[in-house]
Amino acid sequence: QVQVVESGGGLVQPGGSLRLSCAATGRIIPIYSMGWYRQTPGKQRELVAEVTVSNGNTAYSDSVKGRFTLSRDNAKNVAYLQMNNLQPEDTAVYYCKCRPNAWSPGYWGQGTQVTVSS
């Protein structure tokens, strides 16, 4: 059984920071990739950042480049999303997706709410 669990969301003022964590356990080890996505009501889930574990290649959406940083602790199968200079448009439910290989649709976490508001 695979479990993907996110944590670290919350309410923050514009310009503030948050760090999200994603932990993967179960029959997904070794992990091929870990990624963060976000979704707002009425919109499709969009990629925020994703890392390929084997080579460390990381991709970011244009909207978060320079503000968000994805890092990982391979030994613990944990990925982090450091979010700086948060803006109201970053408000969303953030989901973590882990894939055991390149052709897997992946396993999703339950999501964590991030709200940026003054």
C-alpha positions as a Markdown table, in Angstrom:
| # | Residue | x | y | z |
|---|---|---|---|---|
| 1 | Gln | 0.0 | 0.0 | 0.0 |
| 2 | Val | 1.3 | 3.5 | -0.9 |
| 3 | Gln | 0.7 | 6.5 | 1.2 |
| 4 | Val | 1.5 | 10.1 | 0.2 |
| 5 | Val | 1.0 | 12.6 | 3.0 |
| 6 | Glu | 1.4 | 16.4 | 2.7 |
| 7 | Ser | 1.7 | 18.9 | 5.5 |
| 8 | Gly | 2.7 | 22.5 | 6.2 |
| 9 | Gly | -0.1 | 24.5 | 4.6 |
| 10 | Gly | -1.8 | 27.4 | 6.3 |
| 11 | Leu | -2.6 | 31.1 | 6.2 |
| 12 | Val | 0.1 | 33.6 | 5.4 |
| 13 | Gln | 0.3 | 37.3 | 4.5 |
| 14 | Pro | 1.4 | 38.4 | 1.1 |
| 15 | Gly | 5.2 | 38.4 | 0.9 |
| 16 | Gly | 5.4 | 35.6 | 3.5 |
| 17 | Ser | 6.8 | 32.1 | 3.4 |
| 18 | Leu | 5.7 | 28.6 | 4.0 |
| 19 | Arg | 7.3 | 25.2 | 3.6 |
| 20 | Leu | 5.3 | 22.2 | 2.6 |
| 21 | Ser | 6.4 | 18.6 | 3.2 |
| 22 | Cys | 5.5 | 15.4 | 1.3 |
| 23 | Ala | 6.3 | 12.0 | 2.7 |
| 24 | Ala | 5.9 | 8.8 | 0.7 |
| 25 | Thr | 5.7 | 5.3 | 2.2 |
| 26 | Gly | 4.9 | 1.9 | 1.1 |
| 27 | Arg | 5.4 | 0.0 | -2.2 |
| 28 | Ile | 6.6 | 3.0 | -4.1 |
| 29 | Ile | 10.2 | 2.8 | -3.2 |
| 30 | Pro | 12.4 | 3.5 | -5.0 |
| 31 | Ile | 10.7 | 6.7 | -6.2 |
| 32 | Tyr | 11.1 | 7.9 | -9.7 |
| 33 | Ser | 9.8 | 11.4 | -9.2 |
| 34 | Met | 8.1 | 13.7 | -6.7 |
| 35 | Gly | 6.1 | 16.7 | -7.6 |
| 36 | Trp | 3.9 | 19.5 | -6.3 |
| 37 | Tyr | 0.7 | 20.5 | -8.0 |
| 38 | Arg | -2.0 | 23.0 | -7.0 |
| 39 | Gln | -5.6 | 23.5 | -7.7 |
| 40 | Thr | -8.2 | 26.2 | -7.2 |
| 41 | Pro | -12.0 | 25.8 | -7.5 |
| 42 | Gly | -13.1 | 25.5 | -11.1 |
| 43 | Lys | -9.6 | 25.1 | -12.5 |
| 44 | Gln | -7.5 | 22.2 | -13.5 |
| 45 | Arg | -4.7 | 21.0 | -11.3 |
| 46 | Glu | -1.5 | 22.5 | -12.4 |
| 47 | Leu | 2.2 | 21.6 | -12.0 |
| 48 | Val | 4.2 | 23.7 | -9.6 |
| 49 | Ala | 7.4 | 21.8 | -9.5 |
| 50 | Glu | 8.7 | 18.3 | -10.0 |
| 51 | Val | 12.0 | 16.5 | -9.4 |
| 52 | Thr | 13.3 | 13.4 | -11.1 |
| 53 | Val | 15.0 | 11.6 | -8.2 |
| 54 | Ser | 17.7 | 9.7 | -10.1 |
| 55 | Asn | 19.3 | 12.8 | -11.6 |
| 56 | Gly | 18.0 | 15.6 | -9.5 |
| 57 | Asn | 16.5 | 17.5 | -12.5 |
| 58 | Thr | 13.8 | 19.8 | -11.3 |
| 59 | Ala | 11.2 | 21.7 | -13.3 |
| 60 | Tyr | 9.2 | 24.7 | -12.2 |
| 61 | Ser | 6.2 | 26.5 | -13.6 |
| 62 | Asp | 7.0 | 30.0 | -14.8 |
| 63 | Ser | 4.7 | 31.4 | -12.2 |
| 64 | Val | 6.8 | 30.2 | -9.3 |
| 65 | Lys | 10.3 | 30.3 | -10.7 |
| 66 | Gly | 12.6 | 32.3 | -8.4 |
| 67 | Arg | 10.2 | 32.1 | -5.5 |
| 68 | Phe | 9.6 | 28.4 | -4.8 |
| 69 | Thr | 12.3 | 25.7 | -4.3 |
| 70 | Leu | 11.8 | 22.0 | -4.3 |
| 71 | Ser | 14.2 | 19.9 | -2.3 |
| 72 | Arg | 14.2 | 16.4 | -1.1 |
| 73 | Asp | 15.6 | 14.0 | 1.4 |
| 74 | Asn | 16.1 | 10.8 | -0.5 |
| 75 | Ala | 17.0 | 8.8 | 2.6 |
| 76 | Lys | 13.6 | 9.7 | 4.1 |
| 77 | Asn | 11.6 | 9.7 | 0.9 |
| 78 | Val | 10.5 | 13.3 | 1.7 |
| 79 | Ala | 10.1 | 16.2 | -0.6 |
| 80 | Tyr | 9.8 | 19.8 | 0.5 |
| 81 | Leu | 8.5 | 22.9 | -1.3 |
| 82 | Gln | 9.9 | 26.1 | 0.1 |
| 83 | Met | 7.6 | 28.9 | -0.9 |
| 84 | Asn | 8.8 | 32.5 | -0.5 |
| 85 | Asn | 7.3 | 35.9 | -1.4 |
| 86 | Leu | 3.8 | 34.3 | -1.5 |
| 87 | Gln | 1.1 | 36.2 | -3.3 |
| 88 | Pro | -2.7 | 35.9 | -3.2 |
| 89 | Glu | -2.6 | 34.1 | -6.6 |
| 90 | Asp | -0.7 | 31.3 | -4.9 |
| 91 | Thr | -3.7 | 30.5 | -2.8 |
| 92 | Ala | -4.7 | 26.9 | -3.6 |
| 93 | Val | -4.8 | 23.4 | -2.4 |
| 94 | Tyr | -1.4 | 21.9 | -2.9 |
| 95 | Tyr | -1.0 | 18.3 | -3.8 |
| 96 | Cys | 2.0 | 16.0 | -3.8 |
| 97 | Lys | 2.4 | 13.3 | -6.5 |
| 98 | Cys | 4.9 | 10.5 | -6.3 |
| 99 | Arg | 5.7 | 8.1 | -9.2 |
| 100 | Pro | 7.6 | 4.8 | -8.9 |
| 101 | Asn | 8.5 | 5.0 | -12.6 |
| 102 | Ala | 8.2 | 7.2 | -15.6 |
| 103 | Trp | 5.0 | 5.6 | -17.0 |
| 104 | Ser | 3.0 | 5.4 | -13.8 |
| 105 | Pro | 0.1 | 7.9 | -13.3 |
| 106 | Gly | 1.4 | 8.3 | -9.8 |
| 107 | Tyr | 0.0 | 8.4 | -6.3 |
| 108 | Trp | -1.6 | 11.6 | -4.9 |
| 109 | Gly | -1.7 | 12.9 | -1.4 |
| 110 | Gln | -4.8 | 14.3 | 0.2 |
| 111 | Gly | -3.7 | 18.0 | -0.3 |
| 112 | Thr | -2.9 | 20.8 | 2.0 |
| 113 | Gln | -4.5 | 24.3 | 1.8 |
| 114 | Val | -2.4 | 27.3 | 1.3 |
| 115 | Thr | -4.1 | 30.7 | 1.7 |
| 116 | Val | -2.3 | 34.0 | 1.1 |
| 117 | Ser | -4.3 | 36.9 | 2.4 |
| 118 | Ser | -3.9 | 40.1 | 4.4 |
